[in-house]
Every structure is written in C-alpha cells, then in structure tokens.
Amino acid sequence: MNIGRFFSRNWLTGYAVVYMLVLYLPVVLLPLFAFNASTIIAFPLTGFTFEWFGVLFETNALHSAVQNSLVIAVITSILSTLLGTLGARAMVRYRFPLKRGIVSLIMVPLILPEIIVGVSLLVLLMQIGISLSIWTVIAGHVLICVPFSVAILSSAFQGLDPSLEEASMDLGETRFGTFRRVIMPLILPGIISSLLITFTISLDEFIIAFFLTGTDVTLPVYIWGQMRFPTKLPSVMALGTILLVLSVFLLVLGEVFRRRSASRQGQDASATGGLM
Amino acid sequence: MILSRESRQGLTLISPPFLYAILMLAAPMVMVVTFSFWTQNYLDLDRTPTFANYREAWTGEIFRVLMLRSLMISFFVTTVTVLLAFPIAYFLSFHVKRQKALWLFLITIPFWTSYLLRIFLWKVILGYNGVLNSALMGLGLIDEPLDFILYNVPAVIITLAHAWAPFAILPIFVALERIDRSLLEAAEDLGDGPVRRFLRVTLPLAMPGVLASTLIVFIPTVGDFVTPRLVGGPDGVMIANLIQVYFSKANNAPLATALAVSSMLIVASISLVIFLIGRKIGGRTQ
C-alpha cells in the first residue's frame, strides 16, 4: 500500500478507531464477567447477577487487603508529591551543578523494570535486617511515584510567571510567604493532580508490592493469590470492576484539576499534560 | 567550592528527592552488585567475594535460553508497539484539531485498570472458550476453537504490546507536535510529494520520539514476569521468572542477584546501541 494514501485522513481515522477498540477490549470484558452468572470466565455469557459483588462484602481477607492498600496509597501519594514538588521546583527554576545527573537518578525508576527495583530494595532490607511491612511497600512505591510527580509538577511550575514571585518579594513578602500566598495557589491543581495519579499508581502496583509486602498483603497481591483459584475469579472480576470505576473517577478528577491549572496560568490545556 | 546563591538554593531544594533516590535506589543497587559476588548455602550466607554465581549463570544453559528469549520477545513487542503507535501519534498530531487532550486521555484510561486483571483478561480473550475463538466460530470462520493462541510466546507478545501502547504513543506524539509545520509547507513548495515529504522531513524529525518510545518499551518489557506467568505457558517463561524463582522458592538470593545484574548489563548495553544508532540516523538527516 502507498504510504501517502495510508497517511491520509480517512485511513488514519479508521485505523485509530480499530486501535482504540483493541485498546479497550480487555477493559470492556471486565464488567461483562463481573455481572455474568456463570462461575467460569468464558463465553457464552449465561445470565445477569450481583452475586459476585455480594461475595466481596463477605470476604474479610479482602477487606484488610483493601485497607492496607488504601493506607499505603495515601501515604505514598503524600510523600511522593512532597518530594516531587521540591524536585520539580528545583528542576524548573534553578540552575545548579550536576543537575542532569541528579535529575536522571530521580527520574530513572520510570524506566527501570519494576522487578529490579523490588529485588534490590528487598536485598538491602534483608541485609539491614528490616522486616517487611506496609512501610517497606511504601518505600518502594514512593521511589517509583516521585518521577510521575516531578513530571506533573514541573509542567505546573513551567507555567508560572517568575515576575509574579518578584512582585510579591518586592512588595515585602518573605520567601515562605510568597510560596504560600502566590506560588501555592497557582500550582495547587498540579499538586492535587499529582496526589491523585500517584495514589492510583500505588493502589494498582503489583510487582514491587509482591516483593516487599510482609504478612499485610496489598490488594493486587491479594488478587494475585486469588487467581490460582478458579472459583474465586468471578469475584475478582467484580473487584476489578469496582477498581476500574474508582480509577477512572480519580483520573478524570486529576485531569480536571490539571486542565484548571493550565487554564489558570493561561496555558494551552491541550498539551500532553503531566505524562510527558 | 564556592557555589552561587542560585546553585545553593537549587541544590537545597532538590536534595530531599535526591537523597531519597540515593538511599532507596543507588544504595540498593550497590548492595545487589555486592550480593551477587557472595554465595549462599541453604541459610548461611558466605561473604567471601567470588565469581561463582556469574560462572553458574553464564555457563548454565537456562540463563542463556531465557535471556535470549526475553530479548527476542522484547524486540518483537517493541517493534510491533512502535510501528502500530506511530500512525496513531501521527493522526493525533496532524489530523485531530481540537480534541487532542481528550484523545490522549482516552488512550491512557485503559492502562489505569488493574495491571494483573488486564493481563488476565487477555487470557480470557485468547483462551479456548475465549472471545477470539467465540467470535471466529460465530462468524463461521472456524469449526473448532483454536488451541494454539494461548500459553505461548505470541500470546506474551500480544499482551505486552497492548500493555505498553500508550508509552509508545506519547513520546512520538510529542516529537511530532514539535515539528514546525512551515517545514512541511516548504518541502511541498519545493516539489516534494506527500510520501517524499513524509520520508525526508516528518520521519527524521520524529526520530527522537521514536527512539524514546523504543527504549521506554524495550527496557521494562525484558523484565516483566507477570505476563509470561499468566499467558506464556512453559515455552513463554522469561528471565524475570527465573530471577523470581531463585529469590523465593530456590532461596538463592545471590544467584538471583547475579542473574539480575547480568540481565541489567545486557539490557543496558543493547539500549546504548539502540540509542547510538537512533541518534546517528536522526543526526545525519537533520
């Protein structure tokens, strides 16, 4: 086929539609099987039921896993957003020696295979003699969440007009006062967006949690354990559906805040956003 | 060394995340490397430095087979993902006018659903009574369900290619967005047809994005261990599965770390080669 024709508008639109359908294929199946009456996860569908959601309410092990995951995700999102704010601010606003190297080290967990992060933290903890707990999972999650936070917040800081700070300082505000009264309100949407995204990442992270979790398992580790038992699968689907709805809700919220941040600073909200 | 005020402030600000990365990433890495030179007999850790683990890893057939397979799978995944992503990124950058953010958002949404369940659902799609077989039988294309589409290397490739799609689209999209549109008009004015214009202007300028996508997909996929476990079957086992087994069941952490360090070195050198080749191609044409 001729490249020119392939890259014409109609062909590409058709391609994009097919691509999106494949992208959404697994996601669409999740609720389908969560409400399917059969215990076997396969076609044909047999009927509609709420049974699997009911099972979730009666499983105590699940409740403690949810609780552990929520605690981990909340603490992770706060810590990584704090560290991310500092990193992003330094990256955008200041020039200093070794900047590239320092920034690269902070950002590298973004592309490191998670198994490497998990294994290396586990080896260190074993050597120091720290036993595994939700705190060890948090330590690993913060490490992989900080780069996301830095990426989101550096776009928030980039849109900040330096003359606003100068004006505030000239008018007699202290450095801290300027941060609290001028910078903070302007980057607040970015901070909220970072909190939401890092929360979502932590909630769903499996590999690091798998290596670093102690007896208090996280939700994905619990799900992994359930996958070995075919009879548990429908309720896992129901659980996945709830998680899906929750994640989409949080992400839409994060996106709304990000756009508000961009428009507050007069930027084009259609940019790639926090992800790049 | 005397630092300027700006440098001092910048360094002070960045020190907490930097120290965290040193403590939680650099220090563990150093530990892993050290560990890989130790040996373990059941519960006793022998701290005399030795190359025994590396010897065992590199002379043993299993490491070689699994490493090569992991690299091959990752190469396939990367090629498929980047090739399929490019037209989407191109479409978003050149043909979508107002709703770019919405499209990008829609592309990323599926990837925020549970990672484990997404992989598991591919098992449902490719399985014996799965979506694909049901659909093909419904269409009358086959009479019996196909049983060769799950629990093998292609199943791993399909699942991973799906999992990494947005990571390939975004960098290419960003590179395409940065292209100065007047360059394209200039090429056209100077008599280039759409194909020549694409090959001589758009593609070379998009190369940094393509390169970034390639590395972003290639590096982490080599180390995946959930996908091969769930959809790979016995022939789809990858290097990370081996590392995990030595860590947990076989209780030989030093050998596991030697495997991890070896694979990291291999992946790092291949990535460097990809990077250099990519830069050369990009550099020559610009």
Interface residues (C-beta under 8 A of the other chain):
Chain A: N2 I3 G4 F6 F7 R9 L12 T13 Y15 A16 Y19 M20 V22 L23 Y24 L25 P26 V27 L29 L30 F33 I40 I41 A42 F43 P44 L82 L83 G84 L86 G87 R89 A90 M91 R93 Y94 R95 F96 P97 K99 I102 V103 L105 I106 V108 P109 I111 L112 P113 E114 I115 I116 V117 V119 S120 L121 L122 V123 L124 M126 Q127 A139 G140 V142 L143 V146 V150 T200 D204 E205 F206 I207 F211 P220 I223 W224 M227 V236 M237 G240 L243 L244 S247 V248 L251 E255 R259 A269 S270 A271 T272 G273 L275 M276
Chain B: L3 E6 S7 R8 Q9 G10 L11 L13 I14 P16 P17 F18 Y20 A21 I22 M24 L25 A26 A27 P28 M29 M31 V32 F35 L84 P87 I88 Y90 F91 L92 H95 R98 K100 A101 L104 F105 L106 I107 T108 I109 P110 W112 T113 S114 Y115 L116 L117 R118 F120 L121 W122 V124 I125 G127 Y128 N129 G130 V131 S134 H162 A165 L170 P171 F173 V174 E177 G193 P194 V195 F198 L199 L215 I216 I219 P220 V222 G223 D224 F225 V226 L230 A240 I243 Q244 F247 A253 A256 T257 A260 M264
